[in-house]
Amino acid sequence: MTDSVPADRAVPGPELAGPTDADRWLTLPDVAERLDLSISKVHQMIRDRELIAVRRDGVRRIPADLVANSTVLKHLPGVLNLLTDAGYDDEAALRWLYEPDDTLPGGTPAAALSGDQAREVKRRAQALGF
């Protein structure tokens, strides 16, 4: 995990990244229950960049739509690693995942990860490193 975002890739503004509805976020114990894993395994998945968690109201949370059908979205770990390699920290990566994009189904890279355009999202994330 990096601590900063390159200046040319930083997104200005005080708004927090990710879903705006509180019910679209899961706490780590909720994720553990949904995935039928121990909480320590969820922490390991975050450390291994298989999941992304950020603090909201002092509690680490994960967007619910990144954990669909009792599993982590298939291409999420690859995208998170590509964004990390491009210098994105967790907040910036989450902001990128939820940045509105009319050229992707669902309107955001996060929504497109669960569909046929997941490879396009990975391609775009990879291009950020250049």
C-alpha positions as CSV (number, residue, x, y, z in Angstrom):
1,M,0.0,0.0,0.0
2,T,1.3,3.4,-0.9
3,D,0.8,6.6,1.1
4,S,0.3,9.0,-1.8
5,V,-1.0,9.5,-5.3
6,P,1.1,11.1,-8.0
7,A,0.1,14.8,-8.2
8,D,-1.1,14.4,-11.8
9,R,-3.4,11.6,-10.8
10,A,-4.8,13.1,-7.6
11,V,-8.5,13.8,-7.6
12,P,-9.2,17.2,-5.9
13,G,-12.1,17.7,-3.5
14,P,-13.2,16.8,0.0
15,E,-15.7,14.1,-1.0
16,L,-15.0,10.6,0.0
17,A,-14.6,7.9,-2.6
18,G,-17.0,4.9,-3.0
19,P,-20.7,4.4,-2.6
20,T,-22.6,7.3,-1.1
21,D,-25.3,5.2,0.6
22,A,-24.3,3.9,4.1
23,D,-26.1,0.6,3.4
24,R,-23.9,-0.1,0.4
25,W,-20.9,-0.5,2.7
26,L,-19.9,-3.6,4.8
27,T,-17.9,-3.8,7.9
28,L,-15.1,-6.4,8.1
29,P,-17.2,-8.8,10.3
30,D,-20.0,-8.5,7.7
31,V,-17.6,-9.4,4.9
32,A,-16.3,-12.3,6.9
33,E,-19.8,-13.6,7.4
34,R,-20.8,-13.0,3.7
35,L,-17.7,-14.9,2.5
36,D,-17.9,-17.5,5.2
37,L,-14.4,-16.7,6.4
38,S,-12.7,-15.8,9.6
39,I,-12.1,-12.1,10.3
40,S,-8.3,-12.8,10.2
41,K,-8.7,-14.1,6.7
42,V,-10.5,-10.9,5.6
43,H,-7.6,-8.9,7.1
44,Q,-5.2,-11.0,5.2
45,M,-7.1,-10.5,2.0
46,I,-6.9,-6.7,2.5
47,R,-3.1,-6.9,3.1
48,D,-2.8,-9.1,0.0
49,R,-4.7,-6.5,-2.1
50,E,-7.6,-9.0,-2.8
51,L,-10.0,-6.5,-1.1
52,I,-9.9,-2.8,-0.4
53,A,-11.0,-1.3,2.9
54,V,-11.2,2.3,3.9
55,R,-12.2,4.0,7.1
56,R,-15.7,5.5,7.2
57,D,-16.9,7.0,10.5
58,G,-13.8,5.4,12.2
59,V,-14.6,1.9,11.0
60,R,-12.9,0.0,8.2
61,R,-15.5,-0.8,5.5
62,I,-15.6,-2.4,2.1
63,P,-18.1,-1.5,-0.6
64,A,-20.7,-4.2,-0.7
65,D,-20.8,-4.5,-4.5
66,L,-17.1,-5.6,-4.5
67,V,-18.2,-8.7,-2.6
68,A,-21.0,-10.1,-4.7
69,N,-22.6,-13.5,-4.5
70,S,-20.6,-14.6,-1.5
71,T,-17.3,-14.1,-3.3
72,V,-14.9,-11.2,-4.2
73,L,-15.3,-10.0,-7.7
74,K,-12.9,-12.1,-9.9
75,H,-10.9,-9.3,-11.4
76,L,-10.8,-7.0,-8.3
77,P,-7.4,-8.2,-7.0
78,G,-5.7,-7.7,-10.3
79,V,-7.1,-4.2,-10.7
80,L,-6.1,-3.3,-7.1
81,N,-2.6,-4.5,-7.8
82,L,-2.4,-2.5,-11.0
83,L,-3.6,0.7,-9.3
84,T,-1.1,0.2,-6.5
85,D,1.7,-0.2,-9.0
86,A,0.5,3.0,-10.6
87,G,1.0,4.8,-7.3
88,Y,-2.6,4.9,-6.0
89,D,-3.3,4.6,-2.3
90,D,-6.5,3.0,-1.1
91,E,-8.7,6.2,-1.2
92,A,-7.5,7.1,-4.7
93,A,-8.0,3.5,-5.9
94,L,-11.5,3.5,-4.5
95,R,-12.1,6.9,-6.1
96,W,-11.0,5.6,-9.5
97,L,-13.2,2.5,-9.1
98,Y,-16.3,4.7,-8.5
99,E,-15.4,7.5,-10.9
100,P,-18.4,7.9,-13.3
101,D,-17.6,6.6,-16.8
102,D,-20.4,6.5,-19.4
103,T,-18.3,4.3,-21.6
104,L,-18.6,1.3,-19.2
105,P,-21.7,-0.7,-18.4
106,G,-23.0,0.2,-15.0
107,G,-21.4,3.7,-15.2
108,T,-18.2,3.0,-13.1
109,P,-15.2,0.7,-13.3
110,A,-16.5,-1.0,-10.1
111,A,-19.8,-1.9,-11.7
112,A,-18.1,-3.0,-14.9
113,L,-15.9,-5.5,-12.9
114,S,-18.9,-7.7,-12.4
115,G,-19.8,-7.9,-16.1
116,D,-18.3,-8.5,-19.5
117,Q,-16.2,-5.4,-19.4
118,A,-13.9,-6.5,-16.5
119,R,-10.9,-7.0,-18.9
120,E,-11.4,-3.5,-20.2
121,V,-11.3,-2.1,-16.7
122,K,-8.1,-4.0,-16.1
123,R,-6.7,-2.6,-19.3
124,R,-7.5,0.9,-18.3
125,A,-6.0,0.4,-14.8
126,Q,-2.8,-1.0,-16.4
127,A,-2.6,2.1,-18.7
128,L,-2.5,4.3,-15.6
129,G,1.0,3.1,-14.9
130,F,2.4,4.6,-18.1
